[in-house]
Every structure is written in C-alpha cells, then in structure tokens.
Amino acid sequence: MGIGSFQKLWLIASVGLFSMQRFSEIPRTLYSSAMIARIALVLTLLQCPSVFAQSQAADADVRQALAHFIRAFDDLDWEHFRLAFDDNATVFYPRATPQRANGRAEFEKSFLTVFQQIRGSKTAPPYMDIQPKELRIQFFGDVAVATFHLDDRIGFLNRRTIVLHKTEKDWKIVHLHASEVSVARGVP
C-alpha cells in the first residue's frame, strides 16, 4: 500500500464513519465497513498516548506553578508572589477580611498587610513553611482547580482552593479561596 493509499484510507476511516451514506462511493472490495471501523479504532487509540502525555504535562505545569507560588509566599517574595496571579483574580481570605477581594488592586492591598504581619521581626526567608496536605488537582480544559488543606494552626483545618487558568505563557491564579474550620483535637 503506497502513501497515497494510506492517505485515502485515513480519510475514509476518519471521515467516512461519520457519513455512512457515502460508502456506496467506496469500492467495497477494497475497503469493507468492518475494515474501516478497525482502522478508525486503531488510529483513535494511537492518539491516546498523546492525550495522556498532554495531561501529564499539564499536571506537572500546574504543580510547578503552585510550588513557585508557595515558595514565593514562604519567602514573602512580593514580586514573584504577585506575578502568580491574573490581574482580574478574586480572593477570599480566611480571617480579618470578610469581603471578596476583586482584582489586583484589592487583593494586593490585603496581601501587603498579610506580608507585614507574617514578616514581623524576622529578618530573612523563609518566613513560613507552607506544606499542602492531600493536594488534588482537577482539570477542566484550560482551567485547573487545586484543593488542599494546611494543618498549621492547632484546632483548625485550613482549607485552600486555588483556581488556575492556562494563559499563552503559563498558569495564573484566577481565584484563591482560603477558609478554616474548627476541629476537635485529634481529628485531622
């Protein structure tokens, strides 16, 4: 089978299955409908490793974006921290600020205060040691939802949801939701 025949078979397998009424135009002795169906299945399965590899790459990219964000927050590295966010991001804080922060001006104003409080009298990074527990990442096209919790405050479970959007260059945080719930001692 030459390259021309392969291309014709590919076209028949990929398009012909969706327009079965056109099978009358195809010489049945050369390409049976069962053969075309098998070829379409094989060609579809050949695409699966590519899709799997893309999802693995997206997962790795989101994990890297989260790691950079957490490192910047641990170190109170303002420039890298703020660049992790999209300009139109929204933020819900766990304490002190009950309203949603809408957009860069609002969330940066609040986070600058948070940075000052965390820094206190410390003179060098890291200022914190954020360790996400039970990280789960879900993908919805070019959006990733990362959920985890922190056990950094006795008697409370600090829950986090970070929504990221894939831009042309990288993943940006479009929403951060921080909440905490009181838990009985000994309950994770």
C-alpha positions in Angstrom: 0.0 0.0 0.0 1.7 3.3 -1.1 1.4 6.6 0.7 -1.5 7.7 -1.5 -3.5 4.6 -0.5 -2.7 5.2 3.2 -3.8 8.8 3.0 -7.0 7.7 1.2 -7.6 5.0 3.9 -7.0 7.6 6.7 -9.5 9.9 5.1 -12.1 7.2 4.6 -11.6 5.9 8.2 -11.8 9.3 9.9 -14.4 11.0 7.8 -16.2 8.0 6.2 -17.5 6.7 9.5 -19.5 9.9 10.1 -21.0 9.8 6.6 -22.0 6.2 6.1 -24.3 7.1 3.2 -21.1 7.8 1.2 -19.9 4.2 1.4 -21.6 3.5 -1.9 -18.9 5.6 -3.5 -16.1 3.5 -2.0 -15.3 0.2 -3.7 -16.4 -2.4 -1.2 -14.0 -4.9 -2.4 -11.1 -2.6 -1.4 -12.4 -1.3 2.0 -15.1 -3.1 3.9 -17.0 -1.2 6.6 -15.5 -3.6 9.2 -12.0 -2.8 8.0 -12.7 0.9 8.1 -14.1 0.7 11.6 -11.0 -1.2 12.8 -8.7 1.3 11.2 -10.6 4.2 12.7 -10.3 2.5 16.1 -6.5 1.9 15.7 -6.0 5.5 14.6 -8.0 6.7 17.6 -6.1 4.6 20.0 -2.8 5.9 18.6 -3.9 9.4 19.7 -4.4 8.2 23.3 -0.8 8.3 24.4 -0.6 11.9 23.1 -3.6 13.0 25.1 -2.2 11.2 28.2 1.2 12.9 27.7 -0.5 16.3 27.4 -2.5 15.7 30.6 0.7 14.6 32.4 2.5 17.8 31.2 -0.4 20.0 32.3 -0.4 18.3 35.7 3.4 18.9 36.0 3.0 22.5 34.9 0.3 23.2 37.5 2.3 21.6 40.2 5.3 23.7 39.3 3.2 26.9 39.3 1.8 26.0 42.7 5.3 25.2 44.0 6.6 28.6 42.8 3.6 30.4 44.3 4.1 28.6 47.7 7.8 29.3 47.6 7.2 33.0 47.0 4.7 33.1 49.8 7.0 31.2 52.2 9.8 33.7 51.4 7.5 36.7 51.2 8.9 37.4 47.8 6.4 40.0 46.8 7.3 40.3 43.1 7.1 36.5 42.3 4.1 36.2 44.6 2.0 38.9 42.9 3.0 37.7 39.4 1.4 34.3 40.2 -2.0 36.0 40.0 -4.0 37.1 37.0 -4.9 40.8 37.0 -8.6 40.0 37.5 -8.2 37.4 40.2 -10.5 37.2 43.2 -9.6 36.2 46.7 -11.4 35.1 49.8 -9.3 35.3 53.0 -9.7 33.0 56.0 -9.8 35.8 58.6 -9.8 39.5 59.1 -11.2 40.4 55.7 -14.7 39.0 55.2 -15.3 40.6 51.7 -14.0 39.1 48.5 -11.1 41.0 47.0 -11.8 41.7 43.3 -8.9 42.4 41.0 -5.2 43.1 41.5 -5.5 46.4 43.4 -7.8 44.9 46.1 -6.0 41.6 46.6 -2.5 43.2 46.6 -3.6 45.7 49.2 -4.8 42.9 51.5 -1.8 40.7 50.9 0.7 43.6 51.6 -0.8 43.8 55.1 -0.6 40.0 55.4 3.0 40.0 54.4 3.8 42.7 57.0 2.1 40.7 59.7 3.9 37.5 58.8 7.3 39.1 58.5 7.0 40.6 62.0 10.5 40.9 63.4 12.1 38.1 61.2 14.9 39.3 59.0 15.4 36.5 56.5 13.3 34.0 54.5 11.8 31.6 54.7 9.2 33.3 56.9 6.7 30.4 56.7 6.7 26.7 55.8 3.5 26.1 53.9 3.0 22.3 53.4 -0.1 21.4 51.4 -1.8 18.2 52.5 -3.9 16.0 50.3 -3.3 18.1 47.2 -5.8 17.3 44.5 -5.8 18.8 41.0 -8.7 18.6 38.6 -8.7 19.8 35.0 -11.5 21.4 33.1 -9.9 22.3 29.7 -7.6 25.3 30.3 -8.7 25.6 34.0 -7.2 23.7 36.9 -8.7 23.5 40.4 -6.2 22.7 43.2 -7.6 21.8 46.6 -5.6 21.0 49.7 -5.5 21.7 53.4 -2.9 23.0 55.9 -2.5 21.8 59.5 -0.6 24.9 60.6 -3.0 26.1 63.3 -3.9 23.9 66.2 -7.6 23.3 66.5 -8.4 24.4 62.9 -8.3 22.8 59.5 -7.2 25.4 57.0 -8.7 24.6 53.6 -7.5 26.1 50.3 -8.8 26.1 46.8 -6.7 27.7 44.1 -8.2 28.0 40.6 -5.6 28.5 37.8 -6.1 29.4 34.1 -3.7 28.5 31.4 -2.5 31.6 29.5 -0.3 31.6 26.5 2.8 31.6 28.7 1.9 29.9 32.0 -0.7 29.1 34.6 -2.1 32.1 36.5 -4.2 32.1 39.7 -7.7 33.4 38.9 -9.2 32.6 42.3 -7.9 31.7 45.7 -10.3 30.7 48.5 -9.0 30.3 52.0 -11.2 29.1 54.8 -10.8 27.4 58.1 -13.0 25.3 60.2 -12.7 24.4 63.9 -12.0 20.8 64.5 -11.9 18.7 67.7 -8.4 17.8 68.9 -7.1 14.7 67.3 -9.2 15.0 64.2 -7.2 15.6 61.0 
